[in-house]
Amino acid sequence: MNAAVVWFKRDLRVSDHAPLAAAQAADAAVGLYVIEPEWLASPEFDAQHLDFALRCVAALRRDLAARGLPLLVRVGTLPQVLDAVRREFAFTRLLSHEETGPGWSWDRDRAVARWCRGHGVHWQEWPQTGVVRRLRTRAGWAARWQARMDAPLLPKPATLSGARLEIADLPTLAAPGVTAHDRALPAAGEAAAQALLADFLAGRGRDYPRALSSPLTAPQGCSRLSPHLAFGTLSMRQVHQATEQAVRATPDPVLARSLRAFAGRLRWHCHFMQKLEDEPAIERRHFARACDGLRPGDVEGGGAPFGEREYALFEAWCAGRTGYPMVDACMRQLRATGWLNFRMRAMLVSFAAYHLWLHWREPGLFLARQFLDFEPGIHWSQMQMQSGTTGINTLRIYSPAKQARDHDPDARHVRRWVPEFGTPDYPAPIVDERAALALAKQRLFALRATPQAREEADAVQLRHGSRRSGLPPSGSRPRRAGGGSRSATPLQQELFR
Ligand SMILES: Cc1cc2nc3c(=O)[nH]c(=O)nc-3n(C[C@H](O)[C@H](O)[C@H](O)COP(=O)(O)OP(=O)(O)OC[C@H]3O[C@@H](n4cnc5c(N)ncnc54)[C@H](O)[C@@H]3O)c2cc1C
């Protein structure tokens, strides 16, 4: 008998779902979602992630039930859960999507592969983004991305031969011992994701290129699809194809132009995830090993852990009490809402890396817990890029004062999130900007000039660099300080943005 388990992970939808489509050929099938202790114990995890996942799972369970498929939801390690499920349902196939996740998820996948070999279960995996497993070269990657995104969407299965199994009520947050959080989450589940996408494409995205930089306009003007892409309530292919379709259909040239800009960002998603897929160590180690030990906190790279001074700086940054109002406002907005626009995320990291001279790992873990959309491949690539440790990207230092002038000229954002600004309760700047940046530049320029750094840069470019214009060589288009036309070496391309 062909008996299948469809293992749902970060793909909590029924449409454009290859494992679910394959389950249509099974004589009997069940869906499975596992709350893994390794996830709950990981330093990137926050209660908001499980809360959002469970809301998506509740919607998924209803959608699957309507098609005749029960969705089991279990807490435990994968081998334990698979053992338990197999006692109730003698399955022969495990169907799932590939995942590009943190180290614990790779270990988990190895354990699942061993378990399947040991129990004669055939495990089949499908890609669900543009990420290519076992990629040998970045040459041709963009064409493969395009081909995958243009492939026909898989329709929702009409009916499935669901096995008759008892499904218990969904666990609450407290069941696996997770304490509640106080963030208001966006609407979860596939229908909510589709509605959000449709609303953006129908007109909300019209101002996208202008709205995305300011923390005042970005919450409304950006798509806000990132949690849905992270939890897979939408596939990247669905977003890509719906966007192309909307560009063709709209008579409004402004909307069409804005949606084309948005479509470009979708490629970036997979481009950055591919880096973690190709080199899982980048969640802990520098792309450019020449940077090892450069900043305090780089324990993996042989550097010193944070001392008392660094802890104090780090805590002030986390709390939004650095004395730099734009930094503090953005951090507080993020902590309250679980989302921040790209430019302000980059500014927060640049501040931690250059002004405070902190290694990116601890700030990155803290931010991962704040971002509802935490996506490891994008996150760790961006953490390193904004900290100047990839070896190939332009060093980019964001000036909080300039960001405030450009994107919050009336201080509305600052007043909203830092009401005590301008009163004796607001702290003085925790570092002297001029002195801190002079030291940071001196250290980084000296490092980048070493033969080791130059050699390594070529290797990193070969392995991870994009081969096509339209992809982001450095996270967004480089602009030279002062806007001059003089040609600049990478070392001179220091930016104050
Ligand atoms: C330090 C740092 C950490 C980040 N961590 C994450 C993360 O954990 N998860 C995450 O999804 N994004 C991350 N980003 C990228 C970006 O900030 C978010 O994707 C974006 O703000 C999400 O909002 P949105 O869906 O409204 O984006 P939109 O602007 O509407 O873009 C649509 C989609 O395109 C993709 N995208 C947009 N910008 C980027 C980018 N610069 N790099 C890669 N993909 C992009 C995302 O999938 C996004 O959902 C990070 C950026 C920085 C600087």
PDBQT file of the ligand as one rigid body, heavy atoms in Angstrom, charges set to zero:
ROOT
HETATM    1  C1  LIG A 501      19.789  43.117   8.936  1.00  0.00    +0.000 C 
HETATM    2  C2  LIG A 501      18.628  42.673   8.092  1.00  0.00    +0.000 A 
HETATM    3  C3  LIG A 501      17.959  41.495   8.403  1.00  0.00    +0.000 A 
HETATM    4  C4  LIG A 501      16.898  41.053   7.625  1.00  0.00    +0.000 A 
HETATM    5  N1  LIG A 501      16.270  39.900   7.988  1.00  0.00    +0.000 NA
HETATM    6  C5  LIG A 501      15.236  39.450   7.252  1.00  0.00    +0.000 A 
HETATM    7  C6  LIG A 501      14.547  38.264   7.640  1.00  0.00    +0.000 A 
HETATM    8  O1  LIG A 501      14.884  37.610   8.642  1.00  0.00    +0.000 OA
HETATM    9  N2  LIG A 501      13.492  37.867   6.878  1.00  0.00    +0.000 N 
HETATM   10  C7  LIG A 501      13.102  38.562   5.753  1.00  0.00    +0.000 A 
HETATM   11  O2  LIG A 501      12.141  38.157   5.089  1.00  0.00    +0.000 OA
HETATM   12  N3  LIG A 501      13.761  39.671   5.363  1.00  0.00    +0.000 NA
HETATM   13  C8  LIG A 501      14.793  40.148   6.082  1.00  0.00    +0.000 A 
HETATM   14  N4  LIG A 501      15.431  41.300   5.694  1.00  0.00    +0.000 N 
HETATM   15  C9  LIG A 501      15.119  41.907   4.386  1.00  0.00    +0.000 C 
HETATM   16  C10 LIG A 501      13.993  42.974   4.360  1.00  0.00    +0.000 C 
HETATM   17  O3  LIG A 501      14.211  43.962   5.322  1.00  0.00    +0.000 OA
HETATM   18  C11 LIG A 501      12.604  42.347   4.526  1.00  0.00    +0.000 C 
HETATM   19  O4  LIG A 501      12.432  41.282   3.610  1.00  0.00    +0.000 OA
HETATM   20  C12 LIG A 501      11.468  43.330   4.269  1.00  0.00    +0.000 C 
HETATM   21  O5  LIG A 501      11.617  44.473   5.067  1.00  0.00    +0.000 OA
HETATM   22  C13 LIG A 501      10.146  42.622   4.568  1.00  0.00    +0.000 C 
HETATM   23  O6  LIG A 501       9.040  43.457   4.411  1.00  0.00    +0.000 OA
HETATM   24  P1  LIG A 501       8.052  43.294   3.161  1.00  0.00    +0.000 P 
HETATM   25  O7  LIG A 501       7.614  41.884   3.015  1.00  0.00    +0.000 OA
HETATM   26  O8  LIG A 501       6.990  44.321   3.297  1.00  0.00    +0.000 OA
HETATM   27  O9  LIG A 501       9.032  43.635   1.979  1.00  0.00    +0.000 OA
HETATM   28  P2  LIG A 501       8.787  44.168   0.505  1.00  0.00    +0.000 P 
HETATM   29  O10 LIG A 501       9.641  45.363   0.334  1.00  0.00    +0.000 OA
HETATM   30  O11 LIG A 501       7.356  44.286   0.194  1.00  0.00    +0.000 OA
HETATM   31  O12 LIG A 501       9.465  43.012  -0.371  1.00  0.00    +0.000 OA
HETATM   32  C14 LIG A 501       8.767  41.817  -0.731  1.00  0.00    +0.000 C 
HETATM   33  C15 LIG A 501       9.608  40.607  -0.408  1.00  0.00    +0.000 C 
HETATM   34  O13 LIG A 501      10.846  40.674  -1.118  1.00  0.00    +0.000 OA
HETATM   35  C16 LIG A 501      11.889  40.122  -0.325  1.00  0.00    +0.000 C 
HETATM   36  N5  LIG A 501      12.863  41.176   0.017  1.00  0.00    +0.000 N 
HETATM   37  C17 LIG A 501      12.658  42.501   0.096  1.00  0.00    +0.000 A 
HETATM   38  N6  LIG A 501      13.806  43.127   0.415  1.00  0.00    +0.000 NA
HETATM   39  C18 LIG A 501      14.736  42.171   0.554  1.00  0.00    +0.000 A 
HETATM   40  C19 LIG A 501      16.122  42.180   0.875  1.00  0.00    +0.000 A 
HETATM   41  N7  LIG A 501      16.794  43.313   1.083  1.00  0.00    +0.000 N 
HETATM   42  N8  LIG A 501      16.758  41.009   0.934  1.00  0.00    +0.000 NA
HETATM   43  C20 LIG A 501      16.120  39.849   0.692  1.00  0.00    +0.000 A 
HETATM   44  N9  LIG A 501      14.811  39.768   0.395  1.00  0.00    +0.000 NA
HETATM   45  C21 LIG A 501      14.138  40.920   0.313  1.00  0.00    +0.000 A 
HETATM   46  C22 LIG A 501      11.229  39.608   0.945  1.00  0.00    +0.000 C 
HETATM   47  O14 LIG A 501      10.869  38.272   0.753  1.00  0.00    +0.000 OA
HETATM   48  C23 LIG A 501       9.990  40.481   1.052  1.00  0.00    +0.000 C 
HETATM   49  O15 LIG A 501       8.961  39.887   1.810  1.00  0.00    +0.000 OA
HETATM   50  C24 LIG A 501      16.507  41.794   6.472  1.00  0.00    +0.000 A 
HETATM   51  C25 LIG A 501      17.169  42.974   6.162  1.00  0.00    +0.000 A 
HETATM   52  C26 LIG A 501      18.209  43.413   6.958  1.00  0.00    +0.000 A 
HETATM   53  C27 LIG A 501      18.916  44.696   6.614  1.00  0.00    +0.000 C 
ENDROOT
TORSDOF 0
